[in-house]
Amino acid sequence: MEKEAGPATAGVRFDDPWYEASAVGWGEADGTGAEAADGAPAPEGSRPGPGVAEIYLEVHRSAAFREVRRRYRRFVAPAALAFLLWYLAYVVAATTAPGLMARPVAGAVNVAMAAGLGQFLTTFLLTWAYARHARLRRDRAALDLRWDTQEMTRGLADRPAGGGGR
């Protein structure tokens, strides 16, 4: 499916290498930069280097990228599972043990209300823990990876991208 540029974006060129990164060979006839989609040949004397797709595939295969993804999964999977089990326990207890949930804890506050407030509290705590984990364990590595990727694609900014004439 081809994207059509609206009147506001006609002729606009996006230099951000993360924009449309999954479009392999986008704007290139054979993925090497030899010929743009509009049929304009590459400038004389320019040696076709790796295209954006190859650079992103190289980054995707890198140990640094795998490490960032591993750190992400090692936090998110257990945290999501724990929160889901806690939520399901609350719902199951509310439907199968109404006597337990109606038990007063303090004054007019019963077990169901305390557990419901606990759901909100754990949501905020989990959000805080996720942000802290990202800041301490992943953000620097991901930023370095993005910086390196932008450095690798910097020379590609002079190539025609997308078929729009320059």
Secondary structure, DSSP 8 states (H G I E B T S, - for coil): ------TTTTT-----TTTTTT-TTTTBSSSSSSBBTTS-B--TT------HHHHHHHHHHSHHHHHHHHHHHHHHHHHHHHHHHHHHHHHHHHHH-HHHHHSEEETTEEHHHHHHHHHHHHHHHHHHHHHHHIIIIIHHHHHHHHHHHHHHHGGGGGS--TT---
